[in-house]
């Protein structure tokens, strides 16, 4: 069973969704913009990704540039930023078991589906 953290407005996220559908794999979709993650869910996802919170942030998003660029926040503060501003989360993310992958390229999508 796979979980896709998905933003339908993102072409790379739609490509990951199409790959899951094409492979006819069992999966659930989490529309994290409509249903933002909790702090615990963000922490759990970061653990699966083996990443720090700042590494999960889309630094070219206007909201990041306007409000957060250059700020030196703690990991917990960055987690709070992600919870309050879900648009800042990198996507798509495919979770399989105890591993997660930011699947921004076709190669990363296939790597995630091979887990």
N, C-alpha and C positions, 0 to 999 in steps of 0.2 A: 504494500500500500504506500502510495506517494502522497505528499502534500505539496501543493504549489501555492506560494505566496505571490499573488497576482495583481497586476494593475492593468486593466483592460485598455487603457490609453497608451500603453507602452508596447511598441512593436516587438521588442525582444521578449517581453512577457507573453504576448500573443503567440510568438513562435514556440515558446516552451509549452504552452497549452496545446498547440497543434501537435507537437511531437508526442505528448502524453496521449492525446486522442488517437493519433496515427498508430502508435504502438499498442493501442487497446489495453492500456494498463489501468489498474484500479487506482483512483486518486481522488482527493478532495481539493477544492479550490478555496483559498482564504483570500477574500477581497479585503486586504488590510486597510484600504482607504475608507471603505464603508464601515468596517468593523476593526477599528484600531486595536493593536496588540496591547496587552497589559505589560507592566514592568516585568513581571515574572515570565511572560511569554517571550519578551525581547531577550531577557537573560538566557532562557532555555535555548532560543534560536542561536544566540551568540555562542553558546557552549557547543552546539552542534556544528556551527561554522568554524569554531576554533578561532574566533576573532575578537578584537576589542570593539567596543561600541562605535568609536570614531571611524573605524574602518568600514562600517556598514552604512555610513552616511554619504549621500549623494552631494558632493561638495560643489557641484555646478548649478544646483537648484537655486532659483532666485531667493527663496526664503533663507537658505543657508548663507548666501552672499550678503544679504541685507541684515540678518540678525545674529549670525553665529561665526562668520569668518574671523579668524584671528583670536577667538576666545579660547582660553585654556581651562576647560571644564574637566571635572572628574568623570570616571566611567559612569557612575550613577547619574550624574548630571546629563551626560550624553544619552543615557538610556531614557531619562525623562524627556529630553528633546525629541527623541524618536517616537515616544508615546504621544506626545502633544502634537507632533508634526509628522504623521506617517508618510507623507509624500517624500520625506528625506531618506527613506529606507531604500537601499539598493534592491533591484529586482531584475528578473524573477529569481526566487529562491525555491529550489526543489529539495524536499526532505524525503529521505528514504531511511527508515530505521533510525540508527543513531548517527547518521551523517547528513549534512546539508551542503548544498553547493549554490553559489550565486551563478546562475546559468545564463550569462549574457551572450554567449557565443554558441553556435551549433555544436562545437566540440565539447563545451562545458555541459550542454544539455545532454549529449550522449554519454558523457562521463557520469552525470548524475543518474541517468537511467540504467547504467550498467552496475550501479551499487546494489 
